[in-house]
Amino acid sequence: KAGVTQTPRYLIKTRGQQVTLSCSPISGHRSVSWYQQTPGQGLQFLFEYFSETQRNKGNFPGRFSGRQFSNSRSEMNVSTLELGDSALYLCASSLAGGGAYTGELFFGEGSRLTVL
Amino acid sequence: DQQVKQNSPSLSVQEGRISILNCDYTNSMFDYFLWYKKYPAEGPTFLISISSIKDKNEDGRFTVFLNKSAKHLSLHIVPSQPGDSAVYFCAAGFMNRDDKIIFGKGTRLHILP
């Protein structure tokens, strides 16, 4: 069974630009969560989508947005990029909701964004 | 507000010895805890979990201990192997509530030959 697929794997942008990252969850998984990983902050929760609805949201500015499509694929967008947005963006899918009782989140390999 | 804290950014352990990774949490409502392992250039992978009704869960070389009164959990790896060198993330969530899973900042474990 295919894992979580994230594209692109690497990208470089300049300040002020915007970026869209894509995530295809494991087949049958309806929940997609996005996390930002930086060296000093670990894994910080961005948002979670379930059945095309944003169900949970982290403490990130409105420049960070996302959506989920009917096939559970998800995209996240960052507008007006800042240097501090340079990070590894990880997508994770799970069978049901965000509840930890589902056992685990399955992570993709991430999209590494560098903002110059 | 860091609800899940891993206060040791890194840890070095001799191969064959026990590795103990620690994690503290502040929200007493958390009732499910997980450990994830991450290699460079890969996404985190699930390692082991524990619910708040237990104080210990074991899976092969990995054991997680939970001390609810101290809001503390630890991951023990015995014996430590070279392939265990990775970043370990502690995470916490809720059994019966669809809410986000909160991760700590991670601890980088180095297994020394």
HADDOCK unambig.tbl for C-alpha pairs under 7 A between the chains (distance, minus, plus):
assign (segid A and resid 41 and name CA) (segid B and resid 105 and name CA) 5.47 0.50 0.50
assign (segid A and resid 42 and name CA) (segid B and resid 104 and name CA) 6.26 0.50 0.50
assign (segid A and resid 42 and name CA) (segid B and resid 105 and name CA) 3.69 0.50 0.50
assign (segid A and resid 42 and name CA) (segid B and resid 106 and name CA) 5.98 0.50 0.50
assign (segid A and resid 43 and name CA) (segid B and resid 103 and name CA) 5.76 0.50 0.50
assign (segid A and resid 43 and name CA) (segid B and resid 104 and name CA) 6.82 0.50 0.50
assign (segid A and resid 43 and name CA) (segid B and resid 105 and name CA) 6.30 0.50 0.50
assign (segid A and resid 44 and name CA) (segid B and resid 103 and name CA) 6.90 0.50 0.50
assign (segid A and resid 45 and name CA) (segid B and resid 102 and name CA) 6.96 0.50 0.50
assign (segid A and resid 56 and name CA) (segid B and resid 99 and name CA) 6.43 0.50 0.50
assign (segid A and resid 56 and name CA) (segid B and resid 100 and name CA) 6.34 0.50 0.50
assign (segid A and resid 97 and name CA) (segid B and resid 98 and name CA) 5.51 0.50 0.50
assign (segid A and resid 98 and name CA) (segid B and resid 98 and name CA) 4.68 0.50 0.50
assign (segid A and resid 98 and name CA) (segid B and resid 99 and name CA) 5.26 0.50 0.50
assign (segid A and resid 98 and name CA) (segid B and resid 100 and name CA) 5.63 0.50 0.50
assign (segid A and resid 98 and name CA) (segid B and resid 101 and name CA) 6.98 0.50 0.50
assign (segid A and resid 99 and name CA) (segid B and resid 93 and name CA) 6.69 0.50 0.50
assign (segid A and resid 99 and name CA) (segid B and resid 94 and name CA) 5.73 0.50 0.50
assign (segid A and resid 99 and name CA) (segid B and resid 95 and name CA) 5.74 0.50 0.50
assign (segid A and resid 99 and name CA) (segid B and resid 96 and name CA) 6.42 0.50 0.50
assign (segid A and resid 99 and name CA) (segid B and resid 97 and name CA) 5.67 0.50 0.50
assign (segid A and resid 99 and name CA) (segid B and resid 98 and name CA) 4.56 0.50 0.50
assign (segid A and resid 99 and name CA) (segid B and resid 99 and name CA) 5.87 0.50 0.50
assign (segid A and resid 100 and name CA) (segid B and resid 32 and name CA) 6.33 0.50 0.50
assign (segid A and resid 100 and name CA) (segid B and resid 93 and name CA) 5.34 0.50 0.50
assign (segid A and resid 100 and name CA) (segid B and resid 94 and name CA) 5.77 0.50 0.50
assign (segid A and resid 100 and name CA) (segid B and resid 95 and name CA) 5.76 0.50 0.50
assign (segid A and resid 100 and name CA) (segid B and resid 101 and name CA) 6.67 0.50 0.50
assign (segid A and resid 101 and name CA) (segid B and resid 95 and name CA) 4.89 0.50 0.50
assign (segid A and resid 104 and name CA) (segid B and resid 46 and name CA) 6.13 0.50 0.50
assign (segid A and resid 106 and name CA) (segid B and resid 45 and name CA) 6.82 0.50 0.50
assign (segid A and resid 107 and name CA) (segid B and resid 43 and name CA) 5.28 0.50 0.50
assign (segid A and resid 107 and name CA) (segid B and resid 44 and name CA) 5.98 0.50 0.50
assign (segid A and resid 107 and name CA) (segid B and resid 45 and name CA) 6.79 0.50 0.50
assign (segid A and resid 108 and name CA) (segid B and resid 43 and name CA) 5.25 0.50 0.50
assign (segid A and resid 109 and name CA) (segid B and resid 41 and name CA) 6.63 0.50 0.50
assign (segid A and resid 109 and name CA) (segid B and resid 42 and name CA) 4.65 0.50 0.50
assign (segid A and resid 109 and name CA) (segid B and resid 43 and name CA) 4.20 0.50 0.50
assign (segid A and resid 110 and name CA) (segid B and resid 43 and name CA) 6.28 0.50 0.50
